């Protein structure tokens, strides 16, 4: 029997698939970085010590050395030793998955799920996905995967079986009410859903837009959500970036350009103090808005929040954010592995960098203890104390 996951944990597990950094992705090394890498040398003392340890192991070790594993872990050790807390090394498979995630392209059936009570519940079915074509619905409970009970398999093993490459079959059983329905769905390529939205039912002039992460598909999804809500009569917005771990630079700048008036969006500073400023044009979404944040709001999601705060476009409600104001670049190495290096600081339009500090909300509001053990996606609008404070502020505006 697997261990149950408390509030937020299932969300975090899903979002860990998304890069928990604010990054600028390079698919291949630029000439500049390739040149620098070619000139890079390890100090003689370090090399000599490493060579001595290598020789000792190859002479004395009674086991077999896997050269690929050894190389991977040597690089991981180097990255760890630099003290760059956001750096990472990706093997070939991990790097390929990262690139697919950044491009909002995934292979699978196209569902978002949460885990509770030893069951996997579908909370969203992605547009134009095999899951949608097969008739899966939000609220369906995945009870069996490959003929085995999810309760016995556990969340991770069950989800791993649901995942797979395009062209292969995902076979599982869904409980819908009192009915058990078997599905055999051919996996395909799907666009990752990073934006969810709905109208606040007690007041249909308020739209709630939840941004799960910032990947290359997020701007189009975000703008479409806002425009659809506006067309339906929405005149005020709550943007929810709680549990949003960040994402891609181009994604967040395009979204902020849509929201902000003319002026700076982000000020990027490199190791030598050179500053690169990205600007917004004069077009803006000029409507009352609030932003929901918490301690798991990180990186690009913090820039989103602080930029709207800098322009007095929105008031922030929730708890102090994570505090990540550094940018990483992902560099493809010659063997199709990759390395992420912290190489720039990024500052909000006008306020200070929040690395290690976080963004302070205008209204500090904790979630009520009554929902402490409830999955974030199962909390109703009425139960959400942070949302209710934002609604109050918008209603008074």
Secondary structure, DSSP 4 states (H G I P E B T S, - for coil): -PPP--TTHHHHHHHTTS-SSEEEE-SS--HHHHHHHHH----HHHHHHHHHHHHHHHHH--S---HHHHHHHHHHHHHHHTT-TT-EEE-HHHHHHHHHHHTTEEEES-EEEEEETTEEEEEEE-TTSHHHHHT--TT-EEEEETTEEHHHH-HHHHHHHH---TTSEEEEEEEETTEEEEEEEE-EEEE---EEEEE-TT-TTEEEEEE--B-TTHHHHHHHHHHHHHHTT--EEEEE-TT---EEHHHHHHHHHHHS-SEEEEEEEETT--EEEEEE-S----SEEEEEE-TT--THHHHHHHHHHHTTSEEEEES------EEEEEEE-TTS-EEEEEEEEEEESSS---TTT-PPPSEE-PPPGGGTTS-GGG--TTT-HHHHHHHHHHHH-
